[in-house]
C-alpha cells in the first residue's frame, strides 16, 4: 500500500517524514552553494557584529555601570552575550529578504509545482541560514576573545550557551520567513524585519542593566524572549549579569529561553508554511 501526496507522488507509509527531511536538506544545500558563490553575503554579515563589539566595548565601556563597577573589562564581559544574541536575531532580516527575493523571481512558485514535501523549501532555507549564523558566531567569538572577553565556566556550559543562541536564532528566522512570504519585494522584507528587531533587541538587558529602566519598561524587558536568551548566556558563560529580578524568565533564564524558542518555532513555522501554500509571486 502507498499514500499519495497532493503533488501526485506515491510515498510509502511512514515515508513522509523521511521525504520531508531529504527535500529540506536538498534545498538547504542549494542555498549554501549560493552563499559560497556570493561571498559578500557572508562578509557583510560579519562586518556589522564586529563593529558593534568594537564600538560598544571601547566607546561606551567606561561609562556603563554594571554591578556598581564602571570598569570597561566588566562591561565587555557583560556586553558579549547581548552582542551574540543580537547577531543571531538580526539574521532574521536576511532570511526574510532572501525568501522575498525567491518569491519575486518566481522560484517559490517553481518549487511549489514540484512533488516536494510541504514546508521543505522554508525549512531548507532556514537551515542554510542557521549554518551561516553559526559561522558568524564563531568569527565573532574569536573577535570577542581578542578584545578581552572571557568565559568562567566549563566547556559544556559554554557550548550550551552557543546552542541556545543558535536555537533562538533559528526560531527568529521563522519570523523572517513569514515576513518574506508576506511582502512583495526584498527591500520591503528587510525594512519589515528591522522595524520590529530594533525594539526587541534594545528594550532588553542586552546592553544595559534592565533594573535601571523605568518600572514599566523594566517589566517589558524582563519578559522579552530576547532578554531570556541573553541572561541565560551570561549565566552559562559565567559573565556579569543584570541585577536580580522577580520576573520568572530572569530567575530561570535557560528554561525560559528554551520555552520561548520552541514556542516561536511552532507558531511561526505553522503560519509560514500556511502562507507558503497560498503565496504567489
PAZAPA-4460 file (N, C-alpha, C; in steps of 0.05 Angstrom, whole numbers, plus 32768, in hexadecimal, padded with zeros to 4 digits):
% residues 281
    n_x    n_y    n_z   ca_x   ca_y   ca_z    c_x    c_y    c_z   seq   type   mol
   8011   7FE8   8000   8000   8000   8000   8011   8019   8000     1      X     A
   8008   802E   7FF3   8017   8047   7FF3   8004   805E   7FF5     2      X     A
   800E   8074   7FFF   7FFE   808C   8001   8005   809F   7FEB     3      X     A
   7FF3   80B1   7FE4   7FF7   80C4   7FCE   7FF8   80E0   7FD9     4      X     A
   800D   80EF   7FD3   800F   810A   7FDC   7FFE   811C   7FCB     5      X     A
   7FFA   8136   7FD3   7FEB   8148   7FC3   7FF8   814E   7FA9     6      X     A
   8012   8148   7FA6   8020   814D   7F8D   801D   8134   7F7A     7      X     A
   8010   811F   7F84   800D   8108   7F73   8022   80F3   7F75     8      X     A
   8035   80F5   7F87   804A   80E2   7F89   8044   80CE   7F9E     9      X     A
   8049   80B4   7F99   8044   809F   7FAC   805B   809D   7FC0    10      X     A
   8053   809C   7FDA   8067   809A   7FEF   8060   8082   8000    11      X     A
   8073   8072   8008   806E   805B   8019   8064   8064   8034    12      X     A
   8053   8054   8041   8049   805C   805B   8060   8061   806E    13      X     A
   805E   8076   807E   8074   807E   8090   808A   808C   8082    14      X     A
   8088   8091   8068   809E   809E   8059   809C   80BC   8056    15      X     A
   8086   80C8   8060   8083   80E4   805D   8098   80F4   806C    16      X     A
   809E   80EB   8085   80B2   80F9   8094   80CE   80F8   8087    17      X     A
   80D5   80DF   807E   80EF   80DC   8071   80F1   80EC   8058    18      X     A
   80DB   80ED   8048   80DB   80FD   802F   80DD   811B   8036    19      X     A
   80D0   8124   804B   80D1   8140   8053   80EE   8147   805B    20      X     A
   80FB   8135   806A   8117   813A   8072   8129   813C   8059    21      X     A
   8126   8129   8047   8137   8128   802E   8132   8142   801E    22      X     A
   8119   8149   801A   8113   8161   800A   811F   817A   8017    23      X     A
   811C   817B   8032   8127   8193   8041   8145   8195   803D    24      X     A
   8153   817E   803F   8170   817E   803C   8179   8186   8020    25      X     A
   8169   817D   800C   816F   8185   7FF1   816E   81A3   7FED    26      X     A
   8158   81AF   7FF8   8155   81CC   7FF6   816A   81DA   8006    27      X     A
   8171   81D0   801D   8186   81DC   802E   81A0   81DB   801F    28      X     A
   81A7   81C5   8011   81BF   81C3   8002   81BF   81D8   7FEB    29      X     A
   81A9   81DB   7FDF   81A7   81EF   7FC9   81AD   820B   7FD3    30      X     A
   81A3   8212   7FEB   81A7   822D   7FF5   81C4   8230   7FFF    31      X     A
   81D0   821B   800A   81EC   821C   8013   81FF   8220   7FFB    32      X     A
   81F9   8212   7FE5   8209   8215   7FCD   8207   8231   7FC3    33      X     A
   81EF   823C   7FC4   81EB   8258   7FBB   81FB   826C   7FCC    34      X     A
   81FC   8266   7FE6   820C   8278   7FF8   822A   8277   7FF1    35      X     A
   8234   8260   7FEA   8250   825E   7FE3   8256   826C   7FC9    36      X     A
   8243   826E   7FB7   8247   827C   7F9E   8243   829A   7FA0    37      X     A
   8237   82A3   7FB7   8234   82BF   7FBC   8240   82C5   7FD7    38      X     A
   825B   82C4   7FDA   8268   82C7   7FF4   8262   82E1   8002    39      X     A
   825B   82F6   7FF3   8256   8310   8000   823E   830E   8013    40      X     A
   822C   82FB   800F   8216   82F7   8021   8220   82EF   803D    41      X     A
   8234   82DE   803E   823F   82D5   8057   8250   82EB   8063    42      X     A
   8261   82F8   8052   8273   830D   805C   8264   8324   8068    43      X     A
   8250   832E   805A   8241   8345   8065   8232   833D   807E    44      X     A
   822A   8323   8080   821D   831A   8098   822F   8319   80B0    45      X     A
   8249   8318   80AB   825D   8317   80C1   8265   8333   80CA    46      X     A
   8265   8346   80B8   826F   8361   80BE   825F   836F   80D3    47      X     A
   8244   836E   80D1   8233   837D   80E4   8237   8374   8101    48      X     A
   8236   8359   8108   823A   8352   8124   8256   8358   812E    49      X     A
   826B   8356   811D   8286   835E   8125   8287   837B   812C    50      X     A
   827A   838C   811C   8279   83A8   8122   826B   83AE   813D    51      X     A
   8255   839F   8142   8247   83A2   815C   825A   839B   8173    52      X     A
   8269   8386   8171   827B   837D   8186   828F   8393   818C    53      X     A
   829C   839D   8177   82B1   83B1   817B   82A6   83CB   8185    54      X     A
   828F   83D5   8179   8284   83EE   8181   827A   83EE   819E    55      X     A
   826A   83DA   81A5   825F   83D9   81C0   8275   83D4   81D5    56      X     A
   8288   83C4   81CE   829E   83BD   81E1   82AE   83D6   81E8    57      X     A
   82B6   83E5   81D3   82CA   83FA   81D7   82BD   8416   81D9    58      X     A
   82A6   841A   81CD   8299   8434   81CE   8288   8437   81E7    59      X     A
   8278   8422   81EE   8266   8424   8204   826F   8415   821E    60      X     A
   8284   8405   821B   828C   83F4   8231   8291   8402   824B    61      X     A
   829F   8419   824A   82A7   8426   8263   8290   8437   8270    62      X     A
   827A   8439   8262   8264   844A   826C   824C   8439   8277    63      X     A
   824E   841F   8275   8238   840E   827D   823D   8403   8299    64      X     A
   8228   8404   82AA   822A   83FA   82C5   821D   83DE   82C7    65      X     A
   822E   83CA   82CB   8225   83AF   82CD   822C   83A4   82E8    66      X     A
   8218   839F   82F9   821D   8395   8313   822D   83A7   8325    67      X     A
   822A   83C2   8320   8239   83D5   8330   8255   83DB   8325    68      X     A
   825C   83CF   830F   8276   83D3   8303   8274   83E0   82E8    69      X     A
   8286   83F3   82E2   8287   83FF   82C8   82A0   83F6   82B8    70      X     A
   82AC   83E0   82C2   82C3   83D5   82B4   82BC   83CB   8298    71      X     A
   82CB   83D3   8284   82C5   83CC   8269   82C6   83AE   8264    72      X     A
   82D8   83A1   8273   82DA   8383   8270   82C1   8375   827A    73      X     A
   82B6   837F   8290   829D   8374   829A   8286   8377   8286    74      X     A
   8284   838F   827B   826F   8394   8267   8273   8383   824E    75      X     A
   828C   837F   8247   8292   836F   822F   8287   8353   8232    76      X     A
   828B   8347   824A   8281   832C   824F   8262   832C   8251    77      X     A
   8257   8342   825C   823A   8345   825E   822E   8347   8242    78      X     A
   823C   8355   8230   8232   835C   8216   8230   8345   8203    79      X     A
   8244   8332   8204   8247   831F   81EE   822F   830D   81EB    80      X     A
   8222   8305   8200   820A   82F4   81FD   81F5   8303   81ED    81      X     A
   81F2   831D   81F2   81DF   832E   81E3   81E6   8330   81C6    82      X     A
   8200   8334   81C0   8209   8336   81A4   8204   831B   8196    83      X     A
   820B   8305   81A3   8206   82EB   8197   81E9   82E7   8190    84      X     A
   81D7   82ED   81A3   81BA   82EA   819F   81B0   82FD   8189    85      X     A
   81BA   8315   8189   81B1   8328   8175   81B9   831E   8159    86      X     A
   81D1   8313   8157   81DB   8309   813D   81C9   82F3   8132    87      X     A
   81C2   82DF   8143   81B2   82C9   8138   8196   82D3   8132    88      X     A
   818C   82E7   8141   8171   82F1   813C   8170   8302   8123    89      X     A
   8184   8312   811E   8184   8323   8106   8187   8313   80ED    90      X     A
   818E   82F9   80EF   818F   82E8   80D7   8173   82E5   80CC    91      X     A
   815F   82EB   80DC   8143   82E9   80D3   813D   82FA   80BB    92      X     A
   8148   8312   80BB   8143   8325   80A5   814E   8319   808B    93      X     A
   8166   830D   808C   8171   8301   8074   8161   82E9   806A    94      X     A
   8156   82D9   807C   8146   82C3   8075   812C   82CC   8067    95      X     A
   8120   82E0   8072   8108   82EB   8066   810D   82F6   804A    96      X     A
   8123   8305   8047   8129   8311   802D   812F   82FB   8019    97      X     A
   813D   82E6   8021   8143   82D0   800F   812A   82C2   8005    98      X     A
   8118   82BD   8016   80FF   82B0   800E   80EE   82C2   7FFD    99      X     A
   80EE   82DC   8004   80DF   82EF   7FF3   80EB   82F1   7FD7   100      X     A
   8106   82EF   7FD6   8113   82F0   7FBC   810C   82D7   7FAB   101      X     A
   810B   82C0   7FB8   8103   82A7   7FAA   80E6   82A9   7FA0   102      X     A
   80D5   82B6   7FB1   80B9   82BA   7FA9   80B7   82CC   7F91   103      X     A
   80C7   82E3   7F92   80C6   82F7   7F7D   80CF   82EB   7F62   104      X     A
   80E2   82D9   7F63   80ED   82CD   7F4A   80DC   82B5   7F41   105      X     A
   80C8   82AD   7F50   80B7   8297   7F48   80C2   827C   7F50   106      X     A
   80D8   827B   7F5F   80E5   8262   7F67   80D3   8252   7F79   107      X     A
   80C5   825F   7F8C   80B4   8252   7F9E   809D   8244   7F8F   108      X     A
   8092   8251   7F7B   807D   8244   7F6B   8087   822B   7F5D   109      X     A
   80A0   822C   7F53   80AB   8214   7F46   80AF   81FE   7F5A   110      X     A
   80B9   8204   7F72   80BD   81F0   7F86   80A2   81E3   7F8E   111      X     A
   808D   81F5   7F90   8073   81EB   7F98   8066   81D9   7F84   112      X     A
   806E   81DC   7F6B   8063   81CA   7F55   8070   81AF   7F55   113      X     A
   8086   81AC   7F64   8094   8192   7F64   8089   8180   7F7A   114      X     A
   808C   8165   7F77   8082   8152   7F8B   8094   8152   7FA4   115      X     A
   8093   8168   7FB2   80A3   816C   7FCA   8091   816C   7FE3   116      X     A
   809D   8166   7FFA   808F   8167   8013   8088   8184   8019   117      X     A
   8070   8188   8024   8068   81A3   802B   807A   81AD   8042   118      X     A
   8083   81C5   803F   8094   81D1   8053   80B2   81CC   804F   119      X     A
   80B9   81B9   803D   80D5   81B2   8039   80E5   81CA   802F   120      X     A
   80D9   81DA   801D   80E7   81F2   8012   80EE   8205   8029   121      X     A
   80DB   820A   803A   80E0   821D   8050   80F3   8211   8065   122      X     A
   80F0   81F7   806B   8102   81EA   807E   811F   81EA   8074   123      X     A
   8122   81E4   805A   813C   81E4   804F   8149   81FF   804F   124      X     A
   8139   8213   804A   8144   822F   804A   814C   8236   8067   125      X     A
   813C   8230   807A   8143   8238   8096   815B   8228   80A0   126      X     A
   815E   820F   8097   8175   81FF   809F   818F   820B   8093   127      X     A
   818E   8213   807A   81A5   8220   806E   81AC   823A   807C   128      X     A
   8198   8249   8084   819E   8262   8093   81AA   825B   80AF   129      X     A
   81A2   8244   80BA   81AD   823C   80D4   81CB   8236   80D1   130      X     A
   81D2   8229   80BB   81EF   8224   80B7   81FF   823E   80B5   131      X     A
   81F4   8251   80A6   8201   826B   80A3   8203   8279   80BE   132      X     A
   81EE   8277   80CE   81EE   8283   80E9   8203   8276   80FA   133      X     A
   8206   825C   80F9   821B   824E   8109   8237   8258   8101   134      X     A
   823B   825B   80E7   8255   8266   80DE   825A   8282   80E9   135      X     A
   8246   8292   80E7   8248   82AE   80F1   824E   82AE   810F   136      X     A
   8241   829D   811F   8245   829B   813B   8262   8293   8142   137      X     A
   826C   8280   8132   8288   8277   8136   829C   828E   8132   138      X     A
   8299   829C   811C   82AB   82B3   8117   82A8   82C8   812C   139      X     A
   828F   82CD   8134   828A   82E2   8148   8296   82DA   8163   140      X     A
   8295   82C1   816A   82A1   82B7   8183   82BF   82BB   8183   141      X     A
   82CC   82B7   816C   82E9   82BB   816A   82EF   82D9   816E   142      X     A
   82E0   82EA   8161   82E4   8307   8164   82E0   830F   8182   143      X     A
   82CB   8304   818E   82C6   830A   81AA   82DD   8302   81BC   144      X     A
   82E9   82EB   81B7   8300   82E3   81C7   8318   82F6   81C3   145      X     A
   831A   8300   81AB   8330   8312   81A5   832D   832D   81B4   146      X     A
   8314   8336   81B8   8310   834F   81C6   830E   834C   81E4   147      X     A
   8311   8333   81EE   8312   832F   820B   82FB   8320   8218   148      X     A
   82E8   8316   8208   82D2   8307   8213   82DC   82EC   821C   149      X     A
   82D2   82E2   8234   82DA   82C8   823E   82C2   82BA   824A   150      X     A
   82C2   82A0   824A   82AD   8290   8257   82B9   8284   8271   151      X     A
   82A8   827E   8284   82B2   8274   829E   82A3   825B   82A7   152      X     A
   829A   824C   8294   828C   8233   829A   8298   821C   828A   153      X     A
   828C   8205   828B   8296   81ED   827D   8291   81EF   825F   154      X     A
   829F   81DF   8250   829B   81DF   8233   827F   81D6   822B   155      X     A
   8273   81C4   823B   8258   81BB   8235   8244   81D2   8238   156      X     A
   8247   81E2   824D   8235   81F9   8251   8238   820D   823B   157      X     A
   8251   8212   8233   8255   8225   821D   8248   821C   8203   158      X     A
   824C   8202   81FD   823F   81F7   81E5   8221   81F7   81E8   159      X     A
   8217   81F3   8200   81FA   81F5   8204   81EF   8211   81FF   160      X     A
   81FF   8226   8206   81F7   8241   8201   81F5   8246   81E3   161      X     A
   820A   823D   81D4   8209   8241   81B7   81F2   8231   81AA   162      X     A
   81EC   8219   81B6   81D5   820A   81AC   81BB   8219   81B0   163      X     A
   81B8   8227   81C7   81A0   8237   81CC   819E   824E   81B8   164      X     A
   81B5   825A   81B2   81B6   8270   819F   81AD   8267   8183   165      X     A
   81B7   8250   817B   81B0   8246   8160   8192   823E   815F   166      X     A
   8188   8233   8175   816C   822C   8176   815A   8245   8174   167      X     A
   8162   825A   8184   8153   8273   8183   8155   8280   8167   168      X     A
   816D   827F   815B   8170   828A   8140   815E   827B   812C   169      X     A
   815E   8260   812E   814D   8250   811C   8130   8257   8120   170      X     A
   8127   825B   8139   810B   8261   813F   8104   827C   8132   171      X     A
   8114   8290   8136   810E   82AB   812A   810F   82AA   810C   172      X     A
   811F   8298   8101   8120   8296   80E3   8105   828F   80D8   173      X     A
   80F5   8280   80E7   80DA   8279   80DD   80C8   8292   80DC   174      X     A
   80CD   82A5   80EE   80BE   82BE   80EC   80C6   82CC   80D2   175      X     A
   80E0   82CC   80CC   80E9   82D8   80B3   80DD   82CA   809B   176      X     A
   80DA   82AF   809C   80CE   82A0   8086   80B2   82A9   8081   177      X     A
   80A3   82AD   8096   8087   82B6   8093   8086   82D2   8087   178      X     A
   8097   82E3   8090   8098   82FE   8085   809F   82FE   8068   179      X     A
   80B3   82ED   8061   80BC   82EB   8045   80A6   82E2   8032   180      X     A
   8095   82D0   803C   807E   82C6   802C   8067   82D9   802B   181      X     A
   8067   82ED   803D   8050   82FF   803F   8054   8319   8030   182      X     A
   806C   831F   8027   8071   8338   8019   8078   8333   7FFC   183      X     A
   807A   8348   7FEC   807D   8345   7FD0   809A   8348   7FC6   184      X     A
   80AB   8355   7FD5   80C6   835A   7FCC   80DA   8353   7FE2   185      X     A
   80F3   834D   7FDC   8108   8348   7FF0   810D   8361   8001   186      X     A
   810B   8379   7FF5   810F   8392   8004   80FA   8394   801A   187      X     A
   80E1   838E   8014   80CC   838F   8028   80D1   837B   803E   188      X     A
   80DB   8364   8037   80E1   834F   804B   80F6   8358   805E   189      X     A
   810B   8365   8053   8121   836F   8064   8117   8384   8077   190      X     A
   8107   8397   806D   80FC   83AC   807D   80E9   83A1   8092   191      X     A
   80D8   838F   8089   80C5   8383   809C   80D2   8373   80B2   192      X     A
   80E9   8367   80AC   80F7   8358   80C0   8104   836A   80D4   193      X     A
   8110   837F   80CB   811F   8391   80DE   810C   83A1   80EF   194      X     A
   80F4   83A7   80E6   80E1   83B8   80F5   80DC   83AB   8111   195      X     A
   80D7   8391   8112   80D1   8385   812C   80EA   837B   813A   196      X     A
   8100   8377   812B   8119   836D   8138   8125   8381   814A   197      X     A
   8125   839A   8143   8132   83AF   8154   8125   83B1   816F   198      X     A
   810A   83B3   8172   80FF   83B4   818D   8103   839A   819C   199      X     A
   8102   8383   818F   8106   836A   819D   8122   8368   81A8   200      X     A
   8136   8371   819A   8151   836E   81A3   815A   8384   81B6   201      X     A
   814F   839C   81B2   8159   83B2   81C3   8148   83B6   81DC   202      X     A
   812E   83AE   81DC   811E   83AF   81F4   8122   8394   8202   203      X     A
   813A   8390   820C   8142   8376   8217   815A   837B   822A   204      X     A
   8165   8366   8234   817C   8368   8245   8196   8363   8236   205      X     A
   8195   8366   821C   81AD   835F   820C   81C4   8373   8210   206      X     A
   81BE   838C   8212   81D3   83A1   8213   81D4   83B0   822D   207      X     A
   81BE   83B0   823C   81BD   83BE   8256   81AF   83AC   826A   208      X     A
   81B3   83B3   8284   81A5   83A5   8299   8188   83AE   8299   209      X     A
   8176   839B   8295   8159   83A2   8293   814E   83AE   82AD   210      X     A
   815C   83A9   82C4   8152   83B4   82DD   8154   83D2   82DE   211      X     A
   8163   83DE   82CB   8166   83FB   82CA   8151   8408   82B8   212      X     A
   8140   83F8   82AD   812A   8403   829C   8113   840A   82AE   213      X     A
   8100   841A   82A3   80E8   8420   82B1   80D9   8406   82B6   214      X     A
   80C9   8404   82CC   80BC   83EB   82D4   80AD   83DD   82BD   215      X     A
   809C   83EB   82AE   808C   83DE   829A   809E   83D4   8283   216      X     A
   80B3   83E3   827D   80C5   83DB   8267   80D7   83C3   8270   217      X     A
   80DE   83C3   828A   80ED   83AC   8295   80DD   8393   8293   218      X     A
   80C3   8395   8299   80B1   837E   8297   80B0   8373   827B   219      X     A
   80AE   8385   8267   80AF   837C   824B   80C9   836E   8244   220      X     A
   80DF   837B   824D   80FA   8370   8247   80FE   8355   8254   221      X     A
   80F5   8351   826D   80F9   8338   827B   80EA   8321   826F   222      X     A
   80D2   8327   8263   80C2   8312   8256   80C7   830F   8238   223      X     A
   80DA   831E   822E   80E1   831D   8212   80F0   8303   820C   224      X     A
   80E7   82F2   81F9   80F5   82D9   81F3   8112   82DD   81ED   225      X     A
   8119   82F4   81E0   8135   82FA   81DA   8145   82FD   81F4   226      X     A
   813A   830A   8208   8147   830D   8222   814D   82F3   822F   227      X     A
   813A   82E0   822D   813E   82C6   823A   8156   82B7   822E   228      X     A
   8159   82B9   8214   8171   82AC   8207   818A   82BA   820F   229      X     A
   818A   82D4   8211   81A2   82E3   8219   81AA   82DC   8236   230      X     A
   8196   82DC   8247   819C   82D5   8263   81A5   82B9   8267   231      X     A
   8199   82A6   8257   81A2   828A   8258   81BF   8287   8250   232      X     A
   81C7   8296   823B   81E2   8294   8231   81F6   82A0   8246   233      X     A
   81EE   82B5   8253   81FF   82C1   8268   8204   82AD   827E   234      X     A
   81EF   829F   8286   81F2   828B   829B   8204   8274   8292   235      X     A
   8200   826B   827A   8210   8254   826F   822D   825C   8269   236      X     A
   8231   8275   8262   824C   827F   825D   825A   8286   8278   237      X     A
   824B   828B   828D   8256   8294   82A6   825D   82B1   82A5   238      X     A
   8250   82C0   8294   8254   82DD   8292   8242   82ED   82A4   239      X     A
   8249   8306   82AA   8237   8317   82BB   821B   8319   82AF   240      X     A
   8207   8319   82C0   81EB   831B   82B7   81DE   8334   82C1   241      X     A
   81C4   8336   82BB   81B4   834D   82C5   81AD   8349   82E2   242      X     A
   81A4   835E   82EF   819C   835C   830B   8185   8348   830E   243      X     A
   8182   833B   8325   816D   8327   8329   8151   8332   8323   244      X     A
   8141   8322   8316   8125   832A   830F   8112   8314   8318   245      X     A
   80FA   831B   831F   80E5   8308   8327   80D8   82FA   8310   246      X     A
   80DC   8304   82F7   80D0   82F9   82E0   80DA   82DC   82DB   247      X     A
   80C7   82CA   82D5   80CE   82AE   82D2   80E4   82A9   82BD   248      X     A
   80E2   82B6   82A6   80F7   82B1   8292   8113   82B9   829B   249      X     A
   8115   82CD   82AD   812F   82D5   82B7   8139   82C2   82CE   250      X     A
   8126   82B5   82DB   812D   82A2   82F0   8134   8287   82E4   251      X     A
   8129   8280   82CD   812E   8266   82C0   8134   826B   82A3   252      X     A
   8149   827A   829C   814D   8282   8280   8152   826C   826C   253      X     A
   815F   8256   8275   8165   8241   8262   814B   8233   8259   254      X     A
   813A   822C   826D   8120   8221   8266   810E   8234   8256   255      X     A
   810F   824D   825E   80FF   8261   8250   8107   8264   8233   256      X     A
   8121   8264   822F   812B   8266   8213   8123   824F   8203   257      X     A
   8125   8237   820E   811D   821E   81FF   80FF   821F   81F9   258      X     A
   80EF   8226   820D   80D2   8227   8209   80CA   823C   81F4   259      X     A
   80D5   8254   81F6   80CF   8269   81E3   80D6   8260   81C7   260      X     A
   80EE   8255   81C3   80F8   824E   81A9   80E6   8238   819C   261      X     A
   80DF   8224   81AC   80CE   820E   81A1   80B3   8219   819A   262      X     A
   80A7   822A   81AB   808D   8236   81A4   808E   8246   818B   263      X     A
   80A3   8256   8188   80A5   8267   8170   80A7   8255   8157   264      X     A
   80B7   8240   8158   80BA   822D   8141   809F   8221   813A   265      X     A
   8091   8216   814E   8078   8209   8149   8063   821C   813D   266      X     A
   8061   8234   8149   804C   8247   8140   8053   8252   8124   267      X     A
   806B   825C   8120   8072   826A   8107   8078   8256   80F1   268      X     A
   8081   823E   80F7   8084   822B   80E1   8069   8223   80D6   269      X     A
   8056   821F   80E8   803B   8218   80E0   802F   822E   80CE   270      X     A
   8033   8247   80D7   8028   825E   80C7   8036   8261   80AD   271      X     A
   8051   825D   80AD   8060   8260   8094   805A   824B   8080   272      X     A
   8057   8232   8088   8050   821C   8076   8034   8221   806A   273      X     A
   8022   822A   807B   8007   8230   8072   8008   8247   805D   274      X     A
   8018   825B   8062   801A   8271   804F   8027   8268   8036   275      X     A
   803B   8256   8038   8049   824B   8021   8036   823E   800D   276      X     A
   8022   8230   8017   800F   8222   8006   8000   8235   7FF3   277      X     A
   7FFB   824D   7FFD   7FE9   825F   7FEE   7FF8   8277   7FE2   278      X     A
   8012   827C   7FEA   8020   8293   7FE0   8026   8290   7FC3   279      X     A
   8025   82A7   7FB5   802C   82A8   7F98   8040   82BE   7F93   280      X     A
   8050   82BB   7F7E   8064   82D0   7F78   8056   82E9   7F6E   281      X     A
***
